[in-house]
């Protein structure tokens, strides 16, 4: 059977276009979600317990989407609460009582371990996780990990991790949080936790990400376009934009009472300049 689809949709590594050899020829017609890091910003006034609950959901439900965090104030309390909640998570078979399953392959876990080890070697601290769970030595499991003392130049902030790692950077103010969040080749999604509506709207405007959640992360809806900016994707899935990507437009004109039109050839002599030219009304 000859199968020649008009368009395909990929969920792939950000290096897919380079690995394929021709970063331009292969992506049309195609929709790419190439995952990548995302930023999380919080501010001091919002309830820390609520923020941590939201953050934990964002971090550990979609490991690709919420691995990089920027926090404005009260970082120590936030980290303590997040670590406490993270240690309660169960790692194991997805069909059993667990929240954290394995990563996709041995190579994927090796990359997670490399990025975490590199961060620790360069001054970061693993306040939770940072190891293969002792009780899970079969399968590609890795404990949900929280890194503090992370700086933007570390590899964990520059490469796609695709594993259960939250890398936390301290910032001095809102503008620095936005700047560091945008200082990335990726831009899939971003979450903001704040009680300041003006700050929330400004963050939504300035964050360079295809999706932004305010105070309630990872809400999806089939009517909303799903996809990223920069190296985190090409095109959209879901929503009208996603449907339109799989459609081809066609113009059709039907004259239900065909007759000879005055604008058809041959033109009357009066239309030419030497006879005064065509008069438009």
N, C-alpha and C positions, 0 to 999 in steps of 0.2 A: 504494500500500500504506500503510495506516494504521499508523504505528509509534509506540506510546505506552509507552515503557519504565517499569517500576515504580521504577527507581532508576538513577542514572548516577554515574560516577566521573570527577572532573576532576583534571588536573594543571595548575595555573594559577598566575598571579601572585598574590601576597598581596592586591593591590588588586582582585581579581576581584569580590568581593562589593560593594564600593563602586561599581565601574564598571558593574555590572549594575543599579544604581539602588535595589535593595531588598535590603539585606544579610540579611534574615531570610527573606523569602518564597522566595528562589531556592535555598536550601541544603537544603531538605527536600522530597523525598527525594534526597539526594546525598551522596557522599563526596568531600571536597576534600583534595588534597595541594597546599598552596600554598607549598611550599619555604621558604626563609629561611636565615638564618645559623645556624651552630652553633659551639659552643665546644670548644676543645681545651686540656686542662691537662696539664702535665708536672711531675715533681718531680726533684730533683737526683740521687737515687741510681740511677735507671734508666739503662741504658747509652745514651749520647747517639747512637751510630750506629744502634742499633735504634730509638730514638725517632724519629730523622729519617726512617728508612726507612718506618716506620709513618705518620708525619705526611705525608710526601710522597705516599704512597698515598691517604691520607684527603683531602688538599688537592686533588690534581689528578685523581683518579678521578671524584669527584662534586663539581663546582665549586660547587653550591648548598649542600652540606651541611657543609663544613669550611672556611669562609672566615675564621673569627675565632678567634684563638688566645690563650690565656693561659698564661704560663710562669712557674713559681715561681722557679727558680734556674738558674744556668749559661746565661743567655739568649744571651750573645755566642757561645759555642761552638755552641750549638744553631742559631743563625741562620747562622753560617758554614757549618756542615755542610748545613743545609737549602738554602741558596743554591747551594752547590756541586752538590748533587744535582739541584736544579731546573734549573740551566743545562745539564744533560745531556739534558733532555727535548726531544723533537723535536716541532715544531709542523707540522701539515700535514693532508692528506687522510686521513680515517679508514681508507681502503682501502689506504693506503701505510704505510711504516714510520714511524709517528708515535704519540705518546702524547696530544698536545693538539690537538684539533680546533677548528673555529671556534665562536664563540657563535652563538646562534640567528638573529640578524638585525642589520642595521645599527643599529637603535635600541638593541638590547641592548648592542652594543659601545660605542656612544656613552655609555650609562649607566655602563659599567665605566670608561671613560676619564674621565668626569666625576668619579666617586667617587675614583679614584686621584689625579687632578690636584688635587682639593680637599684630600685628605689631605696631599699633598706641600706644597701652598700653606700648610697650617696646621702644618707642622713635621715631618711624617713623612718617611721616607727610603725610596726604592725601592732595595733592595739586589740585586734581580734583576728583570728584566722592566721593566714600566712603559711599554711602547710596543707599537705594531703591528710585528710582525717585518718587517724590510726585504725579505726574500725572499718575503713573503706579502702582497702588496698587492692581491690579488684574493681576495674572500671576507672574512668578518668574523672574522679571526684577531686574537688578542691574546696576547702572551707571558705565560706564567705569572709572576706578580708577587708579590714578598714586600715588605711594607711594615713597617718598624720605626718606633719612636717614635710609635705610634698611641695616641690617647687616646679614652676612651669617648664623648666628646661629638662626635667627628668623624662626618660623614655615613656614612663607610664602615662604622661600627659601628652605625648606626641604620637604614640602608636595606638592602634585599635587593640584593646585587650580581649574583649569578648569572653570575659570570665567574671566571676563574682568578686569584683574588687572595687571599693570606693576609695578614691584618692582625694584627700581633703587638703585644700590650700587655704591658708588664712589671707584675708584681704583687709584693707583699711577702710574702704567705703564702697558705696554702690557702684560708682564709676569704675573702680578697679575690678570689681566682680564682673561687670559686663565686659570690660576689656579682656580679662583673662579667659572668660567663657568663650569669647570670639577668637581668641588667639589659638586656633586649632584648625587643622585641615578638615575636620569633621563638622557636621551640623545637622544631625538627625533630629533630636528633640531636646528640649530644655524644660526644667521645672523651676518655678519661683514660689517661695513661701513668704507671704507678706500680708500685713493687715492694711497697708498703705495703698489705696487704689491708684493714686497717681504714680507711685513707684511701680506697681504691677503693670500698668498700661505702658509706661516708658520701657520697662524691661521687655515686654512682649514686642514692642516696636524695634528695639535695638539689638536683641539677641539674634544672631545669625544662625537660625535653625529652622527647619521646615515645619516643626511643631512645637508649640509652647503650652505648657500646662501651668495654671496658677492655682496653688493650694490643693490640687487634687490630681495627682499624676496618673498618666497612662490610660486616661479615658479614651476609648476608641468608639467610632460610630461609622457605620457603613456609608453614611451621607457625608462624612468628612474626608478630605483628601489626605492620604497618608504618604509621607515621603520626606526626604532630607534635602539639605543644601550642600554645596561644596562637594567634598569627596564622599558624602553620605548618600548619594543617590542621583538618579536621573529620572525625571518624570514623576507621576503620581499614581498610586493605586487607590481604589475606593473613591467615593464622591463622584460628582459629575466630571471632574478633571480625569479621574482614573478611568471612567467608562469611555470618555471621549478618546483616550489614548488607544483604545482597542477598536475605534470606529474609523472609517474613512469617509470623508465628506464627498458629496456628489451634487452638482447643480443640475436640475432638470427643469426645462421650460416647455410648457404645453400650450399651444394655441388651439383652443377648442373650435374656433371658426376660422380656418385658414383662408387667406385671400392674398392677392398680389399687393405688396406693400409699396408705397410711393418712394421709399428709400432704397429699393432694390435697383440693381443695374438694369438698363442703362440710365444714367442720370439725365434729366432734362437740361437742354442747353442753358436755360436761365440760371442754373445753379453755378455756372462757371464765372470766374471774375470778369471776363470780357463782356459778359451779358448782365453784369450787375451783381452776380453772386447770389447764393441761396439766402433767403430771408428767414430768420428764425423768429418764431412768435412764442 
